[in-house]
Amino acid sequence: VQLQASGGGLVQPGGYLRLPCAASGSIFSLSVMGWYRQAPGKQRELVASITGGGSTSYADSVKGRFTISRENAKSTVYLQMNSLKPEDTAVYYCNSRYYRGPYADDYWGRGTQVTVSS
């Protein structure tokens, strides 16, 4: 599985960005897809995730502002980020998690930088 995230950039506070992540491989629809972020000096944290069936979960810090979605036919997951704040500044990473019984295979893409600043 290879993941290619894009869509990052510089945006003013209150602005928006949409991050797409395209996946290769045949297990996309069976995988839990997630977006993580890592700010300088901080640990990587889970921002949002979505199951193959479309169930979603969000970090408290982004609830009501970010929306994760997926198009299984295009093997692509999206993160729509609205009302961006300076504290959302981080490198954003796409993750694919495929469960094989009790085991999980994790795949990561290269990050895309999001900077929120005036």
C-alpha positions in Angstrom: 0.0 0.0 0.0 1.3 3.4 -0.9 -0.3 6.6 0.2 0.1 10.0 -1.3 -1.2 13.0 0.6 -1.4 16.5 -0.8 -3.3 19.8 -0.4 -1.3 21.4 2.4 -0.3 25.0 2.4 -0.4 28.4 4.1 -3.8 29.6 5.1 -5.1 32.5 7.3 -6.9 31.8 10.6 -10.5 31.1 9.9 -9.7 29.7 6.4 -10.1 26.2 5.0 -8.1 23.5 3.3 -9.0 20.1 1.9 -6.4 17.3 2.1 -6.8 14.4 -0.3 -4.9 11.1 0.2 -4.7 8.7 -2.7 -4.0 5.0 -1.9 -2.7 2.2 -4.1 -3.5 -1.5 -3.5 -6.6 -3.6 -3.4 -7.5 -3.4 0.3 -8.5 0.2 0.5 -12.2 -0.4 1.1 -11.3 -2.9 3.9 -9.0 -0.5 5.7 -9.6 2.0 8.4 -8.2 5.3 7.1 -6.9 8.1 9.3 -5.4 11.5 9.4 -2.7 12.2 12.0 -0.8 15.4 12.6 2.5 16.3 14.3 3.4 19.8 15.4 7.0 20.8 16.2 8.0 19.4 19.5 4.9 17.4 20.0 3.9 13.8 19.5 1.9 12.6 16.5 -1.8 12.6 17.3 -4.9 11.1 15.6 -7.1 13.8 14.1 -9.8 11.8 12.5 -10.5 8.2 11.2 -13.1 6.5 9.0 -13.9 2.9 8.6 -14.6 1.1 5.4 -18.3 1.4 6.2 -18.1 5.1 6.8 -18.1 5.4 10.6 -16.1 8.4 11.7 -14.4 9.6 14.8 -12.6 12.9 15.6 -10.2 14.4 18.1 -12.1 16.7 20.5 -9.9 19.6 19.2 -11.3 19.4 15.7 -14.9 18.3 16.2 -17.3 20.5 14.3 -14.5 21.9 12.2 -13.0 19.0 10.3 -14.7 16.3 8.3 -13.2 13.1 7.1 -14.7 11.3 4.1 -13.7 8.6 1.6 -14.4 7.5 -1.9 -13.7 3.8 -2.1 -14.1 3.7 -5.9 -11.2 6.2 -6.1 -9.2 4.8 -3.2 -9.1 8.3 -1.7 -9.7 9.7 1.7 -10.2 13.4 2.4 -9.9 15.7 5.3 -11.9 18.9 5.0 -10.6 21.5 7.4 -12.7 24.6 8.2 -12.3 27.4 10.6 -8.6 26.7 10.9 -6.7 28.0 13.9 -3.0 28.6 14.4 -2.9 25.6 16.7 -3.8 23.4 13.7 -0.4 24.1 12.2 1.4 20.7 11.8 2.5 18.2 9.3 -0.5 16.0 8.4 -0.1 12.3 7.7 -2.4 9.9 6.0 -2.6 6.4 7.5 -4.1 3.1 6.4 -4.7 0.4 8.9 -5.7 -3.1 7.7 -6.7 -5.7 10.3 -5.8 -9.3 9.9 -7.5 -11.0 12.8 -5.7 -9.8 16.0 -3.0 -8.0 14.0 -3.0 -4.7 12.3 -0.8 -3.5 9.4 -0.1 0.2 9.3 0.9 2.1 6.3 1.9 5.8 6.2 2.2 8.4 3.5 4.6 11.3 3.5 3.2 14.3 5.3 1.9 17.5 4.0 2.5 20.7 5.8 -0.4 22.9 7.0 0.5 26.3 8.3 -2.2 28.6 9.7 -0.9 32.1 10.2 -1.8 35.7 9.3 
